[in-house]
Amino acid sequence: MKVKELVEKLGLQVFAGHQGLEKEITGGYCADLLSDVMGNSQQGMVWITLQSHKNVIAVASLKELSAVILVNGVKPNADAAEQADAEGIPILGTSARAFEMAGKLWHLLTT
């Protein structure tokens, strides 16, 4: 599944990184600790988090993640959005909770 398909199917808002919407999604990871994501996420995953600062994009770029989904109505900081545009990493948003979003993502990727 591509990031743009995920956006359409789940009604996600695209805050930044529009040029990365064609990336393929290989799985998902849900965490708010940057060190946990650095140690355990894998290339192509979508990262579900509450964190909205520039370091999120640095980690997503380092791990070659396909996108970041901000939950609970959180919006990215301006510098994070700017960095996401520069790196081509989509920052997506939803008012859903992390638990709900993880379940929806899992369902889409496994059925």
Secondary structure, DSSP 8 states (H G I E B T S, - for coil): -BHHHHHHHHT-EEEE-GGGTT-B--EEEE-S-HHHHHHH--TTEEEEES--SHHHHHHHHHTT-SEEEE-TT----HHHHHHHHHHT--EEE-SS-HHHHHHHHHHHHH-
